[in-house]
């Protein structure tokens, strides 16, 4: 059983003794429910040969569960003071490495390679990422984790409820957006469970949810030879949600006529809005736009 703190009272006493206060600016809401931590760890489907990176270990409730299952756990914590408390809580866990770092700036392949002593020794083994993400860094961190080409095979993430709803949303729903398309392009995403705010300390103002992202070996759609242009089309399409595509994409391509031609070639009605397009339709539109622009 997790040897660390399990109640708000214990957390308050421990942090006060160490002179540490939860940082609101860093979105520090510590998970204090061992059952939730266990379920998240189980969703990662860890085996003794697995390497798992945990982002934001907090007070170690999830770290402990991961360490009981994985061969090697690397915890990345940005808060130096909290890191000292965490090291004390997890003392004796020989398969846990805790490092200070900003997850938004870390090369995770390099981190794993260094921890395994594998720098420059061939292809890195695929690893998993588990995290309870603060809301303020969720979107940029997802872009970093999924879009940087890291050798991650599965991510199990606890995020704010509305973010989870965006990640699993379908076309035509209010939650569907550019983040949805980006994440679903790189990963197969499954809803795992809703997590009530009462299992955290301090208690946040909203509920959370856990999602599982299995990294795709190949993109699910053909975006041609310019993946970056595909994402520019997606962002532009959602930048003005209430506008139809010819108006939303005018700024990107500079000519509504080009947009009309591309939409016609892609078989997409010009009265459509970005939030109604599937991944396949976005891919077709970006290819046709690229072709029309090349003709100019």
C-alpha positions as a printed Julia matrix, in Angstrom:
296×3 Matrix{Float64}:
   0.0    0.0     0.0
   1.12   3.53   -0.74
   3.21   4.63    2.26
   2.71   8.36    1.74
  -0.03  10.71    2.74
  -3.67   9.71    2.27
  -5.75  12.54    3.72
  -5.92  16.35    3.57
  -4.91  16.51    7.24
  -1.77  14.48    6.64
  -0.92  16.53    3.58
  -1.31  19.81    5.45
   0.89  18.55    8.27
   3.57  17.21    5.93
   3.75  20.27    3.7
   3.72  22.62    6.7
   6.58  20.7     8.27
   8.57  21.03    5.04
   7.63  24.67    4.49
   5.86  23.87    1.2
   2.49  25.23    0.04
   0.52  23.94   -2.97
   1.07  26.35   -5.84
  -2.13  27.64   -7.42
  -0.11  29.13  -10.27
   1.24  25.66  -11.1
  -2.14  23.99  -10.73
  -0.99  21.76   -7.88
  -3.95  19.62   -6.83
  -2.63  16.43   -5.29
  -4.4   13.1    -5.85
  -5.17  11.54   -2.46
  -7.31   8.58   -3.51
  -5.36   5.33   -3.74
  -8.14   3.59   -5.67
  -8.06   6.2    -8.44
  -4.26   6.0    -8.56
  -4.5    2.22   -8.89
  -7.02   2.41  -11.72
  -4.86   4.88  -13.64
  -1.8    2.67  -13.23
  -3.78  -0.36  -14.38
  -4.88   1.52  -17.51
  -1.23   1.94  -18.47
  -1.03  -1.89  -18.68
   2.5   -1.91  -17.32
   4.78  -4.93  -17.31
   8.03  -5.42  -15.45
  10.05  -4.58  -18.56
   8.2   -1.31  -19.17
   9.63   2.18  -18.79
   7.15   4.85  -17.72
   7.59   8.6   -17.42
   5.33  10.37  -14.95
   4.86  14.11  -15.39
   4.09  16.0   -12.18
   4.3   13.24   -9.53
   2.89  15.52   -6.83
   3.05  13.61   -3.55
   3.65  10.22   -5.14
   0.31   8.41   -4.89
   0.4    7.52   -8.58
   4.19   7.15   -8.62
   3.95   4.42   -6.0
   1.4    2.45   -8.02
   3.5    2.76  -11.17
   6.61   1.57   -9.34
   4.83  -1.63   -8.24
   4.18  -2.53  -11.89
   6.88  -1.07  -14.14
  10.53  -1.86  -14.43
  11.6    1.79  -14.34
   9.73   4.97  -13.39
  11.04   8.43  -14.23
   9.23  11.25  -12.43
   9.55  14.78  -13.81
   8.69  17.52  -11.31
   9.16  21.25  -11.88
   8.79  22.28   -8.22
  12.13  21.88   -6.48
  10.67  22.15   -2.97
   7.99  19.59   -3.68
  10.6   17.31   -5.2
  12.44  17.14   -1.87
   9.24  16.05   -0.11
   8.56  13.48   -2.81
  12.04  11.98   -2.51
  11.46  11.46    1.2
   8.05   9.85    0.63
   9.42   7.47   -2.01
  12.68   6.67   -0.26
  13.55   3.02   -0.82
  11.86   2.7    -4.21
  14.91   1.57   -6.17
  13.19   1.63   -9.57
  12.14   5.3    -9.33
  14.23   8.18  -10.63
  13.02  11.68   -9.75
  14.32  14.66  -11.67
  13.66  18.39  -11.65
  12.51  19.67  -15.01
   9.96  21.53  -17.09
   7.98  18.97  -19.11
   7.28  21.55  -21.82
  11.01  21.86  -22.52
  12.19  18.27  -22.06
  13.28  15.99  -24.88
  11.64  12.86  -23.48
  13.59  10.46  -25.7
  16.81  12.02  -24.47
  15.59  11.83  -20.86
  14.76   8.13  -21.12
  17.98   7.39  -22.99
  20.1    9.07  -20.33
  18.29   7.32  -17.49
  18.93   3.95  -19.13
  22.51   4.77  -20.09
  21.59   4.27  -23.75
  22.79   7.53  -25.28
  24.07   6.87  -28.76
  23.43   3.12  -28.52
  20.79   2.56  -31.16
  17.03   2.88  -31.13
  15.42   3.66  -27.82
  12.77   1.2   -26.58
   9.21   2.55  -26.68
   7.98   3.86  -23.33
   4.77   5.06  -21.7
   3.74   8.38  -20.17
   1.35   8.81  -17.26
   0.37  12.17  -15.82
  -2.07  14.26  -13.82
  -1.81  17.4   -15.94
  -2.44  20.91  -14.65
  -4.98  22.62  -16.9
  -2.78  25.56  -17.81
  -0.21  23.38  -19.6
  -2.45  20.61  -20.96
  -2.79  21.8   -24.56
   0.85  22.83  -25.12
   2.09  19.7   -23.4
  -0.1   17.47  -25.58
   1.29  19.23  -28.65
   4.81  18.6   -27.35
   4.26  14.95  -26.42
   2.4   13.96  -29.58
   3.97  16.24  -32.17
   7.66  15.88  -31.38
   8.12  12.36  -32.68
   9.0   10.89  -29.29
   9.04   7.1   -29.04
   5.98   7.01  -26.76
   3.58   4.12  -27.27
   0.86   4.95  -24.73
  -0.2    7.95  -22.66
  -2.63   7.76  -19.77
  -3.57  11.29  -18.77
  -5.78  12.79  -16.12
  -6.96  16.18  -17.36
  -9.7   18.68  -16.66
 -13.07  17.2   -17.63
 -13.69  19.66  -20.47
 -10.31  18.87  -22.02
 -11.05  15.14  -21.96
 -14.37  15.82  -23.64
 -12.57  17.77  -26.36
 -10.08  14.96  -26.94
 -12.73  12.31  -27.61
 -15.23  14.59  -29.4
 -16.63  13.92  -32.86
 -17.32  16.34  -35.75
 -20.32  18.59  -35.3
 -20.23  18.61  -31.5
 -19.51  21.66  -29.35
 -16.33  20.09  -27.94
 -14.79  19.3   -31.33
 -11.88  21.59  -32.15
  -8.33  21.93  -33.42
  -6.94  20.11  -30.38
  -9.3   17.2   -31.11
  -8.08  16.86  -34.7
  -4.43  17.17  -33.7
  -4.66  14.55  -30.95
  -6.77  12.1   -32.96
  -4.36  12.4   -35.89
  -1.51  11.12  -33.72
  -3.32   8.76  -31.36
  -6.29   6.47  -30.9
  -8.05   8.02  -27.9
 -10.31   6.24  -25.41
 -12.32   7.66  -22.53
 -11.42   5.86  -19.29
 -13.32   7.45  -16.42
 -14.55  10.62  -14.8
 -12.74  11.65  -11.61
 -14.57  13.77   -9.0
 -12.88  16.87   -7.62
 -13.19  15.54   -4.05
 -10.25  13.12   -4.53
  -7.77  15.99   -4.78
  -6.17  18.35   -2.28
  -6.56  21.25   -2.54
  -9.93  20.54   -4.13
 -10.16  22.05   -7.66
 -13.26  23.85   -8.89
 -14.04  21.26  -11.6
 -14.0   17.5   -12.09
 -11.32  15.7   -14.06
 -11.27  12.69  -16.36
  -8.78  10.06  -17.46
  -8.13   9.34  -21.13
  -5.86   6.79  -22.8
  -3.97   7.69  -25.95
  -2.35   4.89  -27.93
   0.14   6.34  -30.38
  -0.6    5.49  -34.02
   2.17   3.84  -36.01
   0.87   5.59  -39.13
  -1.42   8.61  -39.62
  -5.09   7.63  -40.07
  -5.48   9.94  -43.08
  -3.37  10.98  -46.08
  -2.29  14.62  -45.74
   0.08  14.53  -48.68
   3.68  15.66  -48.31
   3.03  18.63  -46.01
   1.81  17.69  -42.56
   2.45  21.18  -41.24
   0.16  22.7   -43.88
  -2.56  20.26  -42.85
  -2.41  21.56  -39.28
  -2.39  25.16  -40.49
  -5.6   24.46  -42.4
  -7.14  22.89  -39.3
  -6.18  25.81  -37.05
  -7.46  28.36  -39.57
 -10.75  26.48  -39.96
 -11.4   26.65  -36.21
 -10.02  30.16  -35.65
 -13.38  31.67  -36.58
 -15.86  28.95  -35.62
 -18.96  30.82  -36.77
 -17.62  31.45  -40.27
 -18.06  29.16  -43.25
 -14.86  27.68  -44.66
 -14.29  30.15  -47.54
 -14.28  33.02  -45.05
 -12.34  31.19  -42.33
  -9.59  30.11  -44.75
  -9.29  33.36  -46.71
  -6.56  34.72  -44.44
  -4.52  31.53  -44.76
  -4.56  31.31  -48.58
  -5.27  34.95  -49.48
  -7.95  34.21  -52.05
 -11.51  32.93  -51.47
 -11.56  31.72  -55.06
  -8.77  29.27  -54.31
 -10.74  28.01  -51.31
 -13.88  27.49  -53.41
 -11.92  25.49  -56.0
 -10.3   23.34  -53.32
 -13.62  22.7   -51.59
 -15.18  21.68  -54.89
 -12.28  19.3   -55.63
 -12.57  17.81  -52.14
 -16.33  17.37  -52.45
 -17.05  19.65  -49.49
 -19.93  22.12  -49.64
 -18.74  25.75  -49.28
 -21.41  26.44  -46.66
 -19.73  24.01  -44.24
 -17.92  25.2   -41.12
 -14.69  23.74  -39.8
 -16.28  22.07  -36.78
 -18.32  19.82  -39.09
 -15.34  18.31  -40.96
 -13.97  14.87  -40.17
 -10.24  14.07  -40.17
 -10.65  12.58  -43.64
 -12.31  15.74  -44.95
  -9.65  17.98  -43.41
  -6.97  15.84  -45.07
  -8.69  16.0   -48.45
  -9.19  19.76  -48.14
  -5.55  20.41  -47.23
  -4.33  18.32  -50.18
  -6.65  20.15  -52.59
  -5.71  23.57  -51.2
  -2.04  22.73  -51.55
  -2.63  21.68  -55.16
  -4.58  24.83  -55.99
  -1.94  27.05  -54.42
   0.76  25.24  -56.39
  -1.03  26.13  -59.6
  -0.64  29.8   -58.83
